[in-house]
Amino acid sequence: MLDGVGAQRPARIAAWKQHWTHAVLPRWSRMVMDDQERIWLQGFRAPLDSLERVLVLDRNFAPVARFALESGWQLLAARGKLVVVAKRTESGGVVKVLSLARSER
């Protein structure tokens, strides 16, 4: 998408950055970067949704993973395939460490 010839390339990069900043990022409530320079974005949840979507992008903004969290959980940190999430409760808060490794079948 960003490949261009000569003078067109900087204009395409600028347009993509503008699109990313104004159209894509406002749809996400949290952003975390992990140790592999991947960006983890947690989306805003609609009031009736029971799941919150998470998108993982590589350093070139290409999607590498998608998954969902139960309602109310927020991303705090990520490292490798481990994610730290937190949820507020009436008695304080709960923190969990989740593994995103797939089970082999």
N, C-alpha and C positions, 0 to 999 in steps of 0.2 A: 504494500500500500504506500509506503514511503519512498519506494524506489523512484527516482526521477532522473532526468537527464539535465546536466548542467545547472542552470539557474533555477529550474523548477523545483529541485530538491529542497532548498531552504524554505520556499513558500509552502510546500506540502507538509514539511515538518512543523512549521508555525501553525498551519491550519489544523493539523492533527492535535497539537498541544492545546490549542484553543478549544477544540471540540471536547477533548478529554477533560479540561478544567471546567468548562461551563455545562456540558451535557452529561458527562459520566460521573464525575466525583460527587456532585450534590445528591446523587441517589443513594449514597452510602453513609452509614452512621458512624462507622469506626474503620480506621485504617491502621494496620500493624505491619512492620517490615521484619522479616526473620533473618537468621544468620546467613542464609543463602541469597540474600537480596531479593527475595520474593515478597510481593505485596499481598496482604490478606485484607480483603474488603468485606465488611459486614453491612448488608443492606438494611434500609429502613423497613420496618415491618408494618404492614397494613393492620388496622385494628382487629380484623377478624381472622388473620392468619395465625396458625399455631406454630409455624416454623419461621426461622429467620435465615435467609440465604447468605452464604459466604462464597466469595469468589477469590481464587488464588491466581495471581499473575506473576510471570517471570519478569526479569529486569527489562525486557523489551515490551512489556505490557501484553504479552500473549497469555491467554488463559491456560492454566495447567491443571486446575482442579476446581470442582464445585461441590459443595455439600450444604447441609442445613443443620442449624442448631434448634433446640427446643426454644419456645418463646421465653423471653426474659434473660437468656444467657448472653453475655457480651465477651468479645475477644479481649484478652489482656496482653498476651504475648504468644509468639510462635518460634519454634526452633526445630528444624528438621521436620519430622512427622508428628511432633508433639505440640499441642495447643493448650494454653492456659485460658480458661473461661471463668467468669464469675457471674453470680446472680444475687440480687438483693432479696432478702426475705424479711419477714416481720421481726425476727429475732436478730437480725444483723445481715450477714452475707455468707455465701458459700463459694468456695473456689474449687475447681476441678482441673485435673490435667488429663486431656484426652489424647489418645493415640489414633492417628489417621491411617495406620497401616491397614491394607486390605487383607482379608483372610484368603488364603489360597484354597481353591476347590479342586 
